[in-house]
Amino acid sequence: MFADLHVHTSFSDGTCSPEELVRAAKKSGLDCVAVVDHDTVCGLAPGMEAGSARALEVLAGLELTAQYENQEIHILGYLIDPENKALLKKLELLKNNRTERVYKILEKLKTMGVELSAEAVFNIAGNATPGRLHIARAMVKEGLAGSISHAFQKYIGDRCPAYALGFQISPPEAVELIKGAGGIPVLAHPYMIKDDEALLRIIGSGVMGLEVYYPEHSQSMVNFYLDLAKKYGLLITGGSDFHGEGKPDVKLGSLKVPYELVERLKEAKRKMCV
């Protein structure tokens, strides 16, 4: 049995509805997926319902956006209670942060001579939590970038001229929110943290796992993170970071992890509840 523990739906910046995601997961030979939309849990109920109808296990999760110094940090939360009131209250704040960030990025693009309206971005986002992928898709649609990757590499990617931060939550706060909602906090795609000291400090903030298996991780990176996980007693997860047409090169099921990793997450949750 195999799982993909990092997939997104159209409730954040993916392009597949939860129902479409479940159908694609079954077709790709997966037995389990974790829906971890950015700063929202709105896709979980329809995703779990669709999974139940098609005998596919859908884990309740999310990907919280935190800020450490001048860097964006993502903390995955697995097996959460999507109705937890404290979590829902904070997610409303984060959605507002994301909306404000869109305007900040558009202002920076304007100073570069790239005119993109907020309406164009929000039309693509719809009711989803808005993110950079929506901006990139709007740029492509309006003829302002040749591709989504071009938009990120030249304009809005990390350390690019139009990049903007603004998330009012720290990694320790994200960890506590996830634990408070009964979930397992895991540091997403650690390769993005270039400073090893910063990585260790974030691990020390209380995360319970590392996303070891990820498309951008080389074998040497995987080995390094496996050693870190062993040293600090951390759980191991992995996933494709599937976004549908938002990241067309990343196919659902292109990165499968053994179901044993799901069982370890569940065992860790059971121990938390004792």
Wavefront OBJ file of the C-alpha trace (Angstrom):
o trace
v 0.000 0.000 0.000
v 1.203 3.499 -0.874
v 0.417 7.063 0.122
v 1.061 10.617 -1.054
v 1.113 12.810 2.036
v 1.281 16.219 0.350
v -1.499 17.125 -2.092
v -3.479 20.325 -2.683
v -6.984 20.989 -3.976
v -8.757 23.952 -5.528
v -9.606 25.139 -2.008
v -6.066 26.528 -1.889
v -3.807 26.780 -4.942
v -4.395 23.403 -6.584
v -6.526 23.113 -9.699
v -8.328 19.833 -8.910
v -11.496 19.719 -6.852
v -11.371 17.221 -3.962
v -13.511 14.838 -6.028
v -11.184 15.120 -9.043
v -8.199 14.613 -6.776
v -9.634 11.398 -5.347
v -10.386 10.010 -8.814
v -6.844 10.821 -9.977
v -5.335 9.269 -6.843
v -7.193 6.008 -7.401
v -6.107 5.986 -11.025
v -2.467 6.494 -10.050
v -2.507 3.498 -7.718
v -2.533 5.315 -4.386
v -4.287 3.914 -1.326
v -4.106 7.074 0.767
v -3.607 10.823 0.301
v -3.271 13.659 2.792
v -5.055 16.827 1.723
v -2.892 19.645 3.115
v -4.263 22.827 1.571
v -2.553 26.097 2.441
v -4.039 27.719 5.542
v -7.508 26.244 5.057
v -9.461 23.113 5.976
v -12.409 23.786 3.651
v -11.465 20.997 1.234
v -11.314 18.277 3.859
v -14.993 17.393 4.210
v -15.636 16.998 0.454
v -12.300 15.226 0.056
v -12.994 12.700 2.794
v -16.514 12.142 1.511
v -15.224 11.497 -2.013
v -12.541 9.199 -0.629
v -15.073 7.180 1.319
v -17.179 6.709 -1.816
v -14.171 5.402 -3.764
v -12.406 3.397 -1.045
v -9.480 5.817 -0.868
v -8.250 6.952 2.546
v -8.067 10.736 2.814
v -6.191 12.075 5.820
v -7.290 15.372 7.355
v -4.447 17.859 7.170
v -3.311 21.345 6.242
v -0.153 23.301 5.488
v 0.278 26.286 7.782
v 2.343 29.242 6.601
v 4.650 30.679 9.250
v 7.413 33.265 9.227
v 10.882 32.767 10.681
v 12.997 35.916 10.538
v 12.798 36.857 6.835
v 11.804 33.433 5.548
v 8.526 31.701 4.840
v 8.226 28.359 6.641
v 5.568 25.708 5.998
v 4.400 23.376 8.752
v 2.247 20.410 7.758
v -0.416 19.262 10.186
v -1.626 15.661 9.939
v -4.711 14.028 11.467
v -6.096 17.339 12.713
v -9.598 18.119 13.937
v -10.862 20.463 11.183
v -13.529 21.858 13.500
v -11.127 23.018 16.205
v -12.226 26.565 17.094
v -8.772 27.994 17.884
v -7.444 26.675 14.595
v -10.364 28.066 12.588
v -9.939 31.488 14.196
v -6.252 31.602 13.249
v -6.978 30.397 9.719
v -9.259 33.394 9.225
v -6.351 35.656 10.174
v -4.027 33.833 7.790
v -6.514 34.163 4.946
v -6.558 37.916 5.535
v -2.738 37.903 5.595
v -2.732 36.123 2.249
v -5.127 38.652 0.719
v -2.981 41.545 1.942
v 0.093 39.802 0.562
v -1.440 39.681 -2.909
v -1.709 43.472 -2.886
v 1.888 43.810 -1.638
v 3.172 41.617 -4.452
v 1.101 43.454 -7.060
v 2.567 46.771 -5.865
v 6.079 45.369 -6.235
v 5.259 44.047 -9.704
v 3.989 47.510 -10.635
v 7.340 49.080 -9.712
v 8.895 46.596 -12.149
v 6.573 47.738 -14.928
v 4.318 44.690 -14.654
v 0.681 45.811 -14.365
v -1.575 43.093 -12.968
v -4.948 43.799 -11.385
v -6.061 42.278 -8.106
v -9.316 41.335 -9.825
v -7.413 39.103 -12.274
v -5.818 37.239 -9.356
v -8.960 36.894 -7.252
v -10.981 35.725 -10.263
v -8.611 32.780 -10.564
v -8.509 32.134 -6.813
v -12.295 32.225 -6.448
v -13.184 31.268 -2.869
v -9.817 29.612 -2.275
v -7.132 31.010 0.008
v -5.134 33.255 -2.378
v -1.465 32.522 -2.978
v 1.461 33.143 -5.268
v 0.406 30.358 -7.590
v -2.806 32.278 -8.313
v -0.713 35.365 -9.106
v 1.520 33.331 -11.422
v -1.477 31.836 -13.210
v -2.973 35.325 -13.623
v 0.325 36.594 -15.034
v 0.355 33.810 -17.608
v -3.300 34.398 -18.510
v -2.672 38.133 -18.973
v 0.428 37.522 -21.085
v 2.787 38.939 -18.455
v 4.793 35.732 -18.046
v 5.555 32.910 -20.421
v 4.831 30.208 -17.861
v 4.171 29.689 -14.174
v 7.813 28.766 -13.601
v 8.889 31.935 -15.461
v 6.682 34.041 -13.171
v 8.276 32.496 -10.097
v 11.858 32.509 -11.342
v 11.836 36.134 -12.523
v 9.265 37.896 -10.345
v 7.581 36.279 -7.349
v 9.705 33.353 -6.214
v 11.608 33.398 -2.925
v 14.280 36.129 -3.020
v 12.874 37.555 -6.267
v 12.125 41.299 -6.634
v 8.333 41.063 -6.189
v 8.390 38.566 -3.320
v 6.626 39.652 -0.129
v 6.263 38.135 3.322
v 3.700 39.163 5.953
v 2.525 36.008 7.760
v 1.719 36.844 11.371
v 2.489 33.463 12.887
v 5.773 31.901 14.023
v 6.830 28.245 13.627
v 6.280 27.533 17.361
v 2.788 29.049 17.119
v 2.019 26.908 14.067
v 3.226 23.817 15.924
v 1.047 24.590 18.954
v -2.000 25.276 16.765
v -1.635 21.904 15.080
v -1.073 20.060 18.355
v -4.010 21.921 19.899
v -6.163 20.597 17.061
v -5.012 17.054 17.825
v -2.605 16.926 14.900
v 0.989 15.959 14.171
v 3.195 18.926 13.091
v 5.770 18.146 10.391
v 8.257 20.507 8.760
v 7.524 20.671 5.021
v 10.205 20.555 2.273
v 13.160 21.333 4.579
v 15.499 21.867 1.597
v 14.091 25.399 1.374
v 15.789 26.273 4.677
v 19.344 26.886 3.506
v 20.809 27.622 6.954
v 21.387 24.430 8.967
v 21.333 26.355 12.250
v 17.931 27.809 11.386
v 16.746 24.317 10.442
v 17.791 22.970 13.851
v 16.099 25.862 15.650
v 12.845 25.169 13.791
v 13.141 21.470 14.624
v 13.567 22.581 18.228
v 10.285 24.493 18.067
v 8.395 21.246 18.616
v 7.794 19.704 15.197
v 7.285 15.966 15.406
v 8.392 15.050 11.912
v 10.321 15.930 8.752
v 9.109 15.721 5.170
v 12.083 13.666 4.026
v 10.775 12.487 0.654
v 10.030 15.399 -1.682
v 10.516 15.959 -5.440
v 13.226 18.615 -4.934
v 15.250 16.490 -2.512
v 18.313 14.798 -3.960
v 19.392 11.428 -2.573
v 22.079 13.133 -0.492
v 19.415 15.451 0.962
v 17.162 12.484 1.726
v 20.038 10.778 3.537
v 20.795 13.956 5.494
v 17.159 14.382 6.591
v 16.853 10.699 7.454
v 19.866 11.079 9.752
v 18.336 14.220 11.305
v 15.042 12.432 11.882
v 16.820 9.531 13.564
v 18.966 11.840 15.707
v 16.017 13.883 16.990
v 13.426 11.113 17.130
v 11.249 12.603 14.374
v 8.605 10.973 12.229
v 9.250 10.685 8.492
v 6.785 11.742 5.803
v 6.860 12.462 2.090
v 4.716 13.579 -0.784
v 4.603 15.023 -4.261
v 3.233 18.515 -3.429
v 0.688 17.954 -6.198
v -1.118 21.101 -7.410
v -2.685 19.863 -10.647
v -2.119 22.232 -13.578
v -0.629 24.751 -11.149
v 2.528 22.606 -11.171
v 2.104 20.590 -14.371
v 5.448 18.788 -14.028
v 4.414 17.245 -10.683
v 2.133 14.282 -11.268
v -0.049 12.735 -8.597
v 1.521 9.483 -7.475
v 4.923 10.438 -8.887
v 6.214 10.216 -5.321
v 4.753 7.373 -3.294
v 5.686 6.544 0.276
v 4.952 3.246 2.035
v 1.738 3.150 4.043
v 3.858 2.270 7.061
v 4.580 6.009 7.408
v 0.837 6.665 7.767
v 0.616 4.014 10.454
v 3.430 5.727 12.369
v 1.556 9.048 12.207
v -1.543 7.344 13.587
v 0.432 5.691 16.361
v 1.945 9.063 17.320
v -1.548 10.553 17.501
v -2.760 7.692 19.687
v 0.104 8.336 22.104
v -0.809 12.045 22.206
v -4.346 11.146 23.212
v -3.344 8.854 26.079
l 1 2 3 4 5 6 7 8 9 10 11 12 13 14 15 16 17 18 19 20 21 22 23 24 25 26 27 28 29 30 31 32 33 34 35 36 37 38 39 40 41 42 43 44 45 46 47 48 49 50 51 52 53 54 55 56 57 58 59 60 61 62 63 64 65 66 67 68 69 70 71 72 73 74 75 76 77 78 79 80 81 82 83 84 85 86 87 88 89 90 91 92 93 94 95 96 97 98 99 100 101 102 103 104 105 106 107 108 109 110 111 112 113 114 115 116 117 118 119 120 121 122 123 124 125 126 127 128 129 130 131 132 133 134 135 136 137 138 139 140 141 142 143 144 145 146 147 148 149 150 151 152 153 154 155 156 157 158 159 160 161 162 163 164 165 166 167 168 169 170 171 172 173 174 175 176 177 178 179 180 181 182 183 184 185 186 187 188 189 190 191 192 193 194 195 196 197 198 199 200 201 202 203 204 205 206 207 208 209 210 211 212 213 214 215 216 217 218 219 220 221 222 223 224 225 226 227 228 229 230 231 232 233 234 235 236 237 238 239 240 241 242 243 244 245 246 247 248 249 250 251 252 253 254 255 256 257 258 259 260 261 262 263 264 265 266 267 268 269 270 271 272 273 274
